[in-house]
């Protein structure tokens, strides 16, 4: 294993970063509008991903781009994200109990009531937060900030961006051997899931808005390779991170369902928990196989050898 020290080998352009930052703010504003009108499953997903992308922009931006207006906007957005994550969890748990859990209707009834009650409570709060967010003047990361000396700002951005990316990359590589050797290391497994998602959105900031338009996205929603030699490997890296995120997201859904059943142990559902645990075990084994056959075959970390991060 390496010393877990990374340095991104492709540069981040200040102009591209600013374009993405502005675009990500505008996307949250649009998604909030749609969510407030109809908080359905699709709009819950869209507002969560939009907020994650905005958070990536804000987190990696120099302090000159983190003025009061944008800081407040991001803060409220994160509150909305948290509430919608809990809403989503309620939907997922109910789905897993009904399908993979094969829970009898008689046993499902009491749990369903609890889940629906919790969801309705969180949804009411989330809609209130969404309204608060809509009331704010949509901040402009550039106009609302004091950008001086392009070269100096570029250096600040590069330094901060690389530091954050290196941190996430190191944590993923550190945790991978741990989770593929022990299926019970749930905390580390879900840290990889979250870090992969955050790192993916950070790498998206290297691509221009045009690179991410429909003409450059394949039928599976993946960004195709681009011609810019400085960042030609980025779409492949994003795709790998998305693969990790997807498979660990599925495992996470089973884990929160199992945790929910354990919390409400007064209901008789041992068979249900076993059913879900069996499916979870199969998904975990698929993840381990994916890691061993692709990610770790380079021996010194897939970030280092496969994507030029060293």
ZAPAZA-277596 format. One line per 5 residues: number of its first residue (from 0); their letters; for each residue z, y, x of C-alpha. Coordinates in steps of 0.001 Angstrom, whole numbers, plus 500000, padded with zeros to 6 digits. Layout:
<atoms>
NUM = a = Z Y X  ...
</atoms>
This chain:
<atoms>
0 = xxxxx = 500000 500000 500000  499297 503515 501169  501831 506245 501797  500962 507566 498349  499731 510870 499691
5 = xxxxx = 496503 512135 498174  494108 515003 498571  491243 515498 496161  487974 515353 498052  485986 517518 495636
10 = xxxxx = 486691 521216 494999  487629 522859 491745  485613 525962 490903  487592 528935 489617  484762 529982 487309
15 = xxxxx = 484444 526485 485843  488209 526245 485471  488392 529570 483617  485558 528572 481292  487389 525343 480482
20 = xxxxx = 490696 527164 480029  489156 529569 477516  487336 526720 475774  490541 524664 475507  492422 527548 473899
25 = xxxxx = 489612 528038 471397  489533 524310 470659  493236 524258 469798  492728 527236 467491  489893 525416 465713
30 = xxxxx = 491799 522131 465450  494904 523851 464095  492809 525402 461335  491379 522001 460378  494775 520306 460629
35 = xxxxx = 496509 522871 458419  493898 522293 455709  494092 518499 455884  496561 516691 458204  494741 513361 458004
40 = xxxxx = 494652 510718 460743  491496 512129 462339  492800 515697 462435  496146 514526 463815  494276 512799 466640
45 = xxxxx = 492056 515822 467278  494895 518353 467415  496874 516130 469794  493994 515707 472249  493144 519413 472045
50 = xxxxx = 496730 520344 472894  496781 517879 475794  493672 519490 477263  495163 522959 476858  498369 521783 478517
55 = xxxxx = 496347 520486 481486  494704 523901 481874  497983 525769 481615  499927 523420 483878  497401 523624 486707
60 = xxxxx = 496688 527358 486454  498088 529908 488925  501047 531906 487625  498778 534934 487183  497164 532996 484314
65 = xxxxx = 500467 532076 482661  501345 535356 481024  503649 535756 478033  501023 535350 475289  499525 532135 476595
70 = xxxxx = 502961 530761 477512  504171 531234 473937  500977 529751 472510  501230 526659 474703  504940 526280 473928
75 = xxxxx = 504395 526214 470167  501393 523916 470635  503568 521411 472507  506084 521435 469647  503239 520667 467252
80 = xxxxx = 502077 517868 469553  505510 516235 469604  505831 516271 465827  502378 514799 465345  503118 512085 467895
85 = xxxxx = 506074 511033 465738  503891 511157 462620  501322 508958 464328  504018 506516 465425  505133 506052 461814
90 = xxxxx = 501571 505241 460767  501101 502847 463684  504360 500981 463079  503518 500482 459420  500042 499247 460339
95 = xxxxx = 501347 496789 462948  503984 495418 460587  501408 494862 457865  498722 493278 460043  499778 491676 463335
100 = xxxxx = 503376 491334 462157  502302 489533 458985  505444 490795 457320  505944 489674 453709  505712 492446 451136
105 = xxxxx = 509343 491955 450145  510503 492607 453713  508033 495433 454242  509269 497459 451275  512552 498823 452733
110 = xxxxx = 510982 499554 456131  507985 501239 454527  510281 503549 452572  512062 504583 455765  508797 505158 457622
115 = xxxxx = 507183 507176 454837  510315 509288 454419  510409 510034 458139  506695 510806 458238  506896 513197 455285
120 = xxxxx = 509805 515026 456897  507996 515393 460228  504751 516395 458509  506495 519198 456645  507866 520531 459927
125 = xxxxx = 504510 520110 461665  502645 522083 459015  505220 524857 459338  504690 524951 463107  500911 524931 462607
130 = xxxxx = 501215 527965 460344  503318 529736 462986  500637 528962 465561  497896 530292 463298  499786 533560 462898
135 = xxxxx = 499611 534248 466632  496736 536196 468072  494705 533625 469980  495343 534426 473659  492547 534880 476173
140 = xxxxx = 493637 533417 479536  491482 535866 481510  491644 539086 479501  495400 538731 479023  495957 538207 482752
145 = xxxxx = 495625 540281 485877  492904 538525 487885  492444 540140 491254  490454 539134 494317  488433 536107 493297
150 = xxxxx = 488815 534349 496668  492579 534677 496650  492820 533325 493104  490499 530456 494049  492850 529437 496866
155 = xxxxx = 495880 529574 494565  494117 527451 491964  492947 524862 494500  496413 524510 496000  498228 524135 492680
160 = xxxxx = 495605 521933 491060  495512 519509 493988  499293 519337 494153  499543 518320 490499  496655 515849 490691
165 = xxxxx = 498088 514277 493846  501448 513853 492157  500027 512013 489149  497736 509866 491313  500627 508875 493572
170 = xxxxx = 502840 507959 490633  500146 505785 489088  499522 503896 492320  503242 503507 492901  503881 502104 489414
175 = xxxxx = 500851 499803 489142  502213 496980 491360  505528 497196 489506  504116 496756 486015  501584 494046 486840
180 = xxxxx = 504357 491899 488307  506859 492336 485461  505895 492603 481796  509352 493959 480944  508948 497152 482968
185 = xxxxx = 508135 499059 479796  509224 502470 481050  506997 502333 484139  504089 500951 482125  504172 503857 479721
190 = xxxxx = 504590 506318 482570  501243 505046 483860  499778 505520 480385  500931 509125 480178  500018 509932 483781
195 = xxxxx = 496541 508446 483343  495976 510586 480282  497165 513756 482001  495162 513007 485135  492055 512365 483062
200 = xxxxx = 492319 515770 481403  492939 517406 484766  489754 515882 486163  487831 517101 483124  488590 520623 484382
205 = xxxxx = 486276 519946 487329  483314 519617 484975  481568 522546 483349  481620 522915 479583  477892 522111 479671
210 = xxxxx = 478575 518838 481531  480701 517755 478557  478173 518605 475833  476630 515931 473610  473541 515583 475790
215 = xxxxx = 475701 514317 478665  477872 511964 476595  476827 508352 476010  477041 506363 472774  480631 505339 473609
220 = xxxxx = 481727 508936 474050  481869 508685 477856  480610 511484 480075  477536 510386 482030  477095 510961 485747
225 = xxxxx = 476022 514480 486734  473859 515777 489556  476369 518070 491283  477028 516267 494588  480485 517822 494963
230 = xxxxx = 481798 516192 491784  479320 513380 491115  482078 510732 491009  484243 512526 488465  482781 510980 485282
235 = xxxxx = 483381 507504 486712  486965 508376 487543  487513 509830 484086  486089 506643 482590  488481 504458 484587
240 = xxxxx = 491464 506566 483575  490341 506416 479959  490135 502615 480174  493709 502466 481481  494853 504908 478831
245 = xxxxx = 493212 502914 476033  494613 499503 476927  498101 500840 477660  497979 502855 474450  497523 499621 472512
250 = xxxxx = 500465 498024 474329  502546 501128 473638  501853 500755 469924  503279 497229 469991  506280 498340 472024
255 = xxxxx = 507258 501110 469614  506903 498652 466735  509136 496082 468434  511671 498814 469258  511645 499921 465621
260 = xxxxx = 512341 496381 464422  515228 496026 466867  516660 499327 465655  516573 498122 462054  517883 494648 462800
265 = xxxxx = 519805 494430 459510  516528 493414 457898  515509 489797 458454  512279 489924 460469  512596 487611 463477
270 = xxxxx = 509264 485984 462712  507582 489371 462429  508924 490492 465793  507745 487264 467408  504259 487722 465957
275 = xxxxx = 503961 491230 467379  505495 490218 470721  502885 487467 471071  500003 489884 470550  501650 492336 472937
280 = xxxxx = 501926 489618 475583  498211 488868 475292  497296 492547 475651  499573 492885 478671  497921 489891 480345
285 = xxxxx = 494519 491473 479734  495755 494640 481438  497032 492682 484438  493700 490901 484741  491864 494230 484536
290 = xxxxx = 494001 495638 487347  493616 492630 489611  489892 492255 489079  488936 495914 489379  491571 498524 490171
295 = xxxxx = 493510 496835 492959  490798 494763 494586  490308 497459 497224  493798 496642 498543  494840 500175 499386
300 = xxxxx = 494617 501749 495982  491690 502360 493677  492027 506146 493975  491561 506044 497716  488573 503767 498205
305 = xxxxx = 486735 503939 494928  486762 507653 494237  487176 509362 497575  490747 510567 497135  492576 510052 500391
</atoms>
